[in-house]
Amino acid sequence: MSAVTPFLWFDDAAEEAVTFYTALIPDSELVTIDRYPDEVPGMGGKVMHVHFRLGGRDYLGMDAGPQFPFTEAVSLYVACRDQTEVDRYWDALTAEGGQEQPCGWLKDRWGLSWQIIPDRLVELIRHPDPDIAHRAVQAMLRMRRIDLAALEAAVADG
């Protein structure tokens, strides 16, 4: 079977972003990095190709200029065990120019979209009791960072 690997097009900060991501996410590493030769106008020394792993999954990336910025059409989903984990990822990824978005989504400082979602939210929105599921969704829609205590309070208020 052929391997399918996400490939991320960065403007000009692939190495900085990959270094940050691999330090933040457990079981991650920078595998290889190749640079454009100095003879390539405007690109000499920038990242031509980077292979890295996030949470044990392979990714590829490159510096290629601003022609195709990231959009929310593609995001990285982080399943979190608890509020501490949500807060750690949220704080790190929104720092230094990241942007909070609704419903547990954010954009990091490079413009890449992430979903920082606690497992409990998924459990609640899939709850067999439709009233609980509805209250969970309604609470989530009012949030940016998912707040588990507020979520639990919202579903208990039925």
VOGU-3710 file (C-alpha; in Angstrom, 3 decimals, decimal comma):
1> msavtpflwf> 0,000/0,000/0,000  1,231/3,504/-0,760  1,989/5,823/2,135  -0,121/8,956/2,477  1,688/11,760/4,281  0,468/15,311/4,957  2,711/17,915/3,297  2,710/21,453/4,726  3,635/24,492/2,612  5,119/27,216/4,805
11> ddaaeeavtf> 5,880/30,722/3,643  9,427/30,864/5,041  9,440/29,429/8,556  9,199/25,641/8,153  12,247/24,950/10,305  11,076/27,254/13,104  7,571/25,762/13,061  8,770/22,151/12,933  11,239/22,756/15,761  8,402/24,225/17,833
21> ytalipdsel> 5,905/21,453/17,010  8,354/18,620/17,719  9,279/20,148/21,078  5,616/20,607/22,034  4,117/17,265/21,054  5,319/14,020/22,695  6,714/11,252/20,473  7,835/13,796/17,870  11,108/14,447/16,082  12,777/16,212/13,210
31> vtidrypdev> 13,910/13,390/10,898  15,681/15,158/8,018  15,990/18,633/6,624  17,256/19,624/3,176  17,887/23,197/2,097  17,652/25,010/-1,195  21,092/25,613/-2,678  22,393/29,179/-2,611  22,010/29,295/-6,396  18,201/29,320/-6,134
41> pgmggkvmhv> 17,257/33,027/-6,226  15,604/34,162/-3,005  15,497/30,660/-1,560  19,138/29,838/-0,778  19,389/28,226/2,660  15,623/27,976/3,193  13,938/24,629/3,779  13,423/22,754/0,530  12,181/19,633/2,302  11,693/18,675/5,935
51> hfrlggrdyl> 10,568/15,278/7,199  9,266/15,250/10,770  7,051/13,231/13,073  4,305/14,534/15,334  2,893/12,083/17,825  4,554/9,284/15,871  2,997/10,302/12,514  5,066/11,393/9,539  4,722/14,836/7,967  6,612/16,657/5,262
61> gmdagpqfpf> 7,031/20,370/4,761  8,817/23,083/2,860  9,403/26,820/2,593  7,842/27,933/-0,669  6,645/31,519/-0,277  3,320/33,196/0,484  1,371/32,107/-2,609  -0,680/29,454/-0,797  -1,334/30,264/2,880  -2,892/27,758/5,245
71> teavslyvac> -6,692/27,828/5,650  -9,099/26,172/8,054  -9,891/23,650/5,307  -7,043/21,593/6,786  -6,329/21,403/10,508  -4,401/19,246/12,932  -6,611/17,598/15,556  -5,189/17,041/19,040  -7,193/14,687/21,258  -6,594/15,744/24,871
81> rdqtevdryw> -7,088/13,660/28,017  -7,926/16,532/30,366  -8,050/20,299/30,897  -4,359/20,455/31,763  -3,480/19,027/28,364  -5,967/21,334/26,592  -4,439/24,339/28,362  -0,847/23,320/27,594  -1,463/22,998/23,851  -3,765/26,016/23,684
91> daltaeggqe> -1,362/28,318/25,493  1,650/27,196/23,464  -0,065/27,357/20,076  -1,756/30,728/20,617  1,413/32,364/21,978  3,376/34,884/19,924  0,701/35,744/17,391  -1,533/32,674/17,399  -5,267/33,341/17,138  -8,090/31,803/19,111
101> qpcgwlkdrw> -10,991/30,564/17,027  -14,435/29,223/18,065  -15,172/25,695/19,310  -11,667/24,586/20,287  -10,009/25,728/17,056  -7,022/28,032/16,807  -4,422/29,221/14,335  -0,792/29,120/15,368  1,622/31,966/14,558  2,386/30,380/11,167
111> glswqiipdr> -1,307/30,288/10,250  -1,796/26,523/10,593  -5,179/25,573/12,082  -5,432/23,203/15,038  -8,343/21,653/16,922  -7,560/21,193/20,622  -10,353/18,881/21,718  -10,741/17,027/25,023  -11,937/13,437/24,746  -14,752/14,281/27,164
121> lvelirhpdp> -16,264/16,764/24,706  -16,464/14,040/22,076  -18,078/11,681/24,594  -20,683/14,279/25,507  -21,636/15,291/21,971  -22,042/11,575/21,140  -24,011/10,914/24,326  -27,003/8,575/23,821  -29,247/11,052/25,644  -29,995/13,682/22,970
131> diahravqam> -30,633/16,391/25,593  -27,146/15,946/27,055  -25,598/15,895/23,585  -27,497/19,061/22,651  -26,444/20,912/25,819  -22,829/19,882/25,198  -22,918/21,213/21,635  -24,592/24,449/22,723  -21,954/24,984/25,426  -19,126/24,260/22,960
141> lrmrridlaa> -20,518/26,780/20,470  -20,082/29,535/23,069  -16,432/28,637/23,754  -13,108/29,291/22,144  -10,800/27,180/24,335  -12,827/24,215/25,538  -13,465/24,545/29,267  -14,306/21,129/30,700  -15,710/22,463/33,984  -18,098/24,785/32,107
151> leaavadg> -19,001/21,954/29,743  -19,798/19,588/32,624  -21,866/22,310/34,328  -23,823/22,919/31,126  -24,742/19,263/30,683  -25,638/18,889/34,373  -28,084/21,824/34,193  -30,689/19,747/32,384
//
